[in-house]
Amino acid sequence: MLRLTEIKLPLDHAAEELPAAICQRLGIKAKDLLEVSIYRRGYDARRRNRILLVYTVDVSVANEAGVAKRLAGDRHVGSTPDMAYKFVGQAPEGLQERPVVIGMGPCGLFAGLILAQMGFKPIILERGKAVRERTKDTWGLWRQSKLNPESNVQFGEGGAGTFSDGKLHTQIKDPKFHGRKVLTEFVKAGAPEEILYVSKPHIGTFRLVGMVEEMRGNIEALGGEIRFQSRVADFDIADGQVRGVILADGSRIETRHVVLAVGHSARDTFKAIYDRGVYVEAKPFSVGVRIEHPQSLIDTARLGPNAGHPILGAADYKLVHHASNGRAAYSFCMCPGGTVVAATSEENRVVTNGMSQYSRNERNANSGIVVSISPEKDYPGHPLAGIDFQRYWESRAFEAGGGTYAAPAQRVGDFLAGRPSTACGSVEPSYKPGVHWTDLSQCLPDFVVEALREALPAFAKQIKGFAMDDAVMTAIETRTSSPIRIKRGDDFQSINTRGLFPAGEGAGYAGGILSAGVDGIKVAEAVALDMLGQTASGGSRGESTEW
């Protein structure tokens, strides 16, 4: 097949216009166009009055070789790549060892699934509960201010991505099309087929719940084992080699292959591996607030007269401002038509995040507006110092919110003027269990306050109304990414601990559902090759993997 890119058509084009445009691009007659498959559909909204749909398509045509030769100089026409997923190996009969995957977020879920599909029968350990039980606990915090530290937005089947917008796009390089494998498995599990071709696919929380359950069933049917409420408390490491894991209940699982896919909030696990001598280093992340506007304001600013068009859906945005104090302020995890949610995993702390359903039809748009921080400037001296930084400001937010898991909030007009807020205006905050109106400068670092006060008016030059007085800011957003990196080598193993495979967002190698799933696949492949006595490049390791 041939792949054609940059086919642009009007937003409301007729169905027959796409094949006609393909024929025109290829210089062929309609009868010679045998098959059309849409690989990607995005849109170009640079001219709001004339928004165009932009297609990438795979086509089958008569005399394909001749057409390809004739258009060899056209950079928008080429051969369709082979995107089919290929397993790197298969577990031999009688293999005694079982790999252990710690964590069942997107990374651990796909690491477990791929290992199961290759016959390795992984054991997946999840400290939280199954997704539906976990959902009840999460609502307990949102509705009744009751936190379960082991079952919440951060911990439990599906990971933090379950309570998010369910975004499925990423900017990572993916030459082997692992992302296609992720999307294909999601569709098999019940996701809408459109995620395979829309440019910014998303699923939403409610759909993710059923999909995670379906994927869990597939893993179990292939011989995998999933143990909920099984927190790993310690690691058996001797002579630089993992030999097993010890659970909080004192039980032990022997294995020489551990996938560490715990997510960015497993602070006790980070300390456990650090205490066992695993190489850990501090990494940059960002802190800030969630900001809410009427979704209609964002739609109009971004899409003009086409706001509300069913193909375009609720509009999003991506903003960045380089402040005069040397910090970058930018939008993060923008959730069109969504809500701000309580996302803490520790008692007496407040953390915010954003969430949307598939419909994205809530009245507010929300996004993180965060400011970059770094170990060198802000938490020097210890690999785990970023965790202490997070905890300090999360505790300050808890106090500023009144000490009840309500979140501190402030109207943008008051924030820019440096005065506390006392009530909401036209924008009603969506955060549950509720907000406490105050002055956010008491629970944000001074340099963050300074950068945000400079960034908000700058963002208003790009999106009219962004700095509106009644827009709501809710604090604090601290879990933008992991505060550490568990450094790994080309074989995906820890640089100083054989058999330990740091993976996903918690280890510092992903950001978001799709990239975490892709990393889970890569790590599963590395585990399989190591258990089969091969390196990632295909050479022998010269040691037995059966015991």
Secondary structure as the mmCIF struct_conf table of DSSP 4:
data_model
#
loop_
_struct_conf.conf_type_id
_struct_conf.id
_struct_conf.beg_label_comp_id
_struct_conf.beg_label_asym_id
_struct_conf.beg_label_seq_id
_struct_conf.end_label_comp_id
_struct_conf.end_label_asym_id
_struct_conf.end_label_seq_id
STRN STRN1 LEU A 2 PRO A 10
TURN_TY1_P TURN_TY1_P1 LEU A 11 ASP A 12
TURN_TY1_P TURN_TY1_P2 ALA A 15 GLU A 16
HELX_RH_AL_P HELX_RH_AL_P1 GLU A 17 LEU A 26
TURN_TY1_P TURN_TY1_P3 GLY A 27 GLY A 27
HELX_RH_3T_P HELX_RH_3T_P1 ALA A 30 ASP A 32
STRN STRN2 LEU A 33 ASP A 44
BEND BEND1 ARG A 46 ARG A 47
TURN_TY1_P TURN_TY1_P4 ARG A 48 ASN A 49
BEND BEND2 ARG A 50 ARG A 50
STRN STRN3 LEU A 52 VAL A 61
TURN_TY1_P TURN_TY1_P5 ALA A 62 ASN A 63
HELX_RH_AL_P HELX_RH_AL_P2 GLU A 64 ARG A 70
TURN_TY1_P TURN_TY1_P6 LEU A 71 GLY A 73
TURN_TY1_P TURN_TY1_P7 ARG A 75 HIS A 76
STRN STRN4 VAL A 77 SER A 79
HELX_LH_PP_P HELX_LH_PP_P1 THR A 80 PRO A 81
BEND BEND3 VAL A 88 VAL A 88
HELX_LH_PP_P HELX_LH_PP_P2 ALA A 91 PRO A 92
TURN_TY1_P TURN_TY1_P8 GLU A 93 GLY A 94
STRN STRN5 VAL A 100 ILE A 102
BEND BEND4 GLY A 105 GLY A 105
HELX_RH_AL_P HELX_RH_AL_P3 PRO A 106 GLN A 117
TURN_TY1_P TURN_TY1_P9 MET A 118 GLY A 119
STRN STRN6 ILE A 123 GLU A 126
BEND BEND5 ARG A 127 GLY A 128
HELX_RH_AL_P HELX_RH_AL_P4 VAL A 131 GLN A 144
TURN_TY1_P TURN_TY1_P10 PRO A 149 GLU A 150
BEND BEND6 SER A 151 GLY A 156
TURN_TY1_P TURN_TY1_P11 GLU A 157 GLY A 158
HELX_RH_3T_P HELX_RH_3T_P2 ALA A 160 PHE A 163
BEND BEND7 SER A 164 SER A 164
STRN STRN7 LYS A 167 LYS A 167
BEND BEND8 ILE A 172 ILE A 172
TURN_TY1_P TURN_TY1_P12 PRO A 175 LYS A 176
HELX_RH_AL_P HELX_RH_AL_P5 HIS A 178 LYS A 188
TURN_TY1_P TURN_TY1_P13 ALA A 189 GLY A 190
HELX_RH_3T_P HELX_RH_3T_P3 GLU A 193 LEU A 196
TURN_TY1_P TURN_TY1_P14 TYR A 197 TYR A 197
STRN STRN8 VAL A 198 VAL A 198
BEND BEND9 SER A 199 LYS A 200
STRN STRN9 HIS A 202 HIS A 202
HELX_RH_AL_P HELX_RH_AL_P6 THR A 205 ALA A 221
TURN_TY1_P TURN_TY1_P15 LEU A 222 GLY A 223
STRN STRN10 GLU A 225 PHE A 228
BEND BEND10 GLN A 229 GLN A 229
STRN STRN11 VAL A 232 ALA A 238
TURN_TY1_P TURN_TY1_P16 ASP A 239 GLY A 240
STRN STRN12 GLN A 241 LEU A 247
TURN_TY1_P TURN_TY1_P17 ALA A 248 ASP A 249
BEND BEND11 GLY A 250 GLY A 250
STRN STRN13 ARG A 252 GLU A 254
BEND BEND12 ARG A 256 ARG A 256
STRN STRN14 VAL A 258 LEU A 260
TURN_TY1_P TURN_TY1_P18 HIS A 264 SER A 265
HELX_RH_AL_P HELX_RH_AL_P7 ARG A 267 ASP A 275
TURN_TY1_P TURN_TY1_P19 ARG A 276 GLY A 277
STRN STRN15 GLU A 281 ALA A 282
STRN STRN16 PHE A 285 PRO A 294
HELX_RH_AL_P HELX_RH_AL_P8 GLN A 295 LEU A 303
HELX_RH_3T_P HELX_RH_3T_P4 GLY A 304 ASN A 306
TURN_TY1_P TURN_TY1_P20 ALA A 307 GLY A 308
TURN_TY1_P TURN_TY1_P21 PRO A 310 LEU A 312
BEND BEND13 ALA A 314 ALA A 314
STRN STRN17 VAL A 320 HIS A 322
TURN_TY1_P TURN_TY1_P22 SER A 324 ASN A 325
BEND BEND14 GLY A 326 GLY A 326
STRN STRN18 ALA A 328 CYS A 335
TURN_TY1_P TURN_TY1_P23 PRO A 336 GLY A 337
STRN STRN19 THR A 339 ALA A 342
BEND BEND15 GLU A 346 GLU A 346
TURN_TY1_P TURN_TY1_P24 GLU A 347 ASN A 348
STRN STRN20 THR A 352 MET A 355
TURN_TY1_P TURN_TY1_P25 TYR A 358 SER A 359
BEND BEND16 GLU A 362 ARG A 363
STRN STRN21 ASN A 364 ILE A 373
HELX_RH_AL_P HELX_RH_AL_P9 PRO A 375 ASP A 378
BEND BEND17 TYR A 379 TYR A 379
BEND BEND18 GLY A 381 HIS A 382
TURN_TY1_P TURN_TY1_P26 PRO A 383 LEU A 384
HELX_RH_AL_P HELX_RH_AL_P10 ALA A 385 ALA A 400
TURN_TY1_P TURN_TY1_P27 GLY A 401 GLY A 402
BEND BEND19 GLY A 403 TYR A 405
HELX_LH_PP_P HELX_LH_PP_P3 ALA A 406 ALA A 406
STRN STRN22 ALA A 407 ARG A 411
HELX_RH_AL_P HELX_RH_AL_P11 VAL A 412 ALA A 417
TURN_TY1_P TURN_TY1_P28 GLY A 418 GLY A 418
BEND BEND20 ALA A 423 ALA A 423
BEND BEND21 SER A 426 VAL A 427
HELX_LH_PP_P HELX_LH_PP_P4 GLU A 428 PRO A 429
STRN STRN23 LYS A 432 LYS A 432
BEND BEND22 PRO A 433 PRO A 433
STRN STRN24 VAL A 435 TRP A 437
HELX_RH_3T_P HELX_RH_3T_P5 LEU A 440 CYS A 443
BEND BEND23 LEU A 444 LEU A 444
HELX_RH_AL_P HELX_RH_AL_P12 ASP A 446 ALA A 460
TURN_TY1_P TURN_TY1_P29 LYS A 461 GLN A 462
BEND BEND24 ILE A 463 ILE A 463
TURN_TY1_P TURN_TY1_P30 LYS A 464 ALA A 467
TURN_TY1_P TURN_TY1_P31 ASP A 469 ASP A 470
STRN STRN25 VAL A 472 GLU A 477
BEND BEND25 THR A 480 SER A 481
BEND BEND26 PRO A 483 PRO A 483
STRN STRN26 ILE A 484 ARG A 485
STRN STRN27 ARG A 488 ARG A 488
TURN_TY1_P TURN_TY1_P32 ASP A 490 ASP A 491
BEND BEND27 PHE A 492 GLN A 493
STRN STRN28 SER A 494 SER A 494
TURN_TY1_P TURN_TY1_P33 ILE A 495 ASN A 496
STRN STRN29 THR A 497 ARG A 498
TURN_TY1_P TURN_TY1_P34 GLY A 499 GLY A 499
STRN STRN30 LEU A 500 PRO A 502
TURN_TY1_P TURN_TY1_P35 GLY A 504 GLY A 508
BEND BEND28 TYR A 509 TYR A 509
BEND BEND29 GLY A 512 GLY A 512
HELX_RH_AL_P HELX_RH_AL_P13 ILE A 513 MET A 531
TURN_TY1_P TURN_TY1_P36 LEU A 532 GLY A 533
STRN STRN31 GLN A 534 GLN A 534
TURN_TY1_P TURN_TY1_P37 ALA A 536 SER A 537
BEND BEND30 GLY A 538 GLY A 538
STRN STRN32 SER A 540 SER A 540
BEND BEND31 GLY A 542 GLU A 543
#
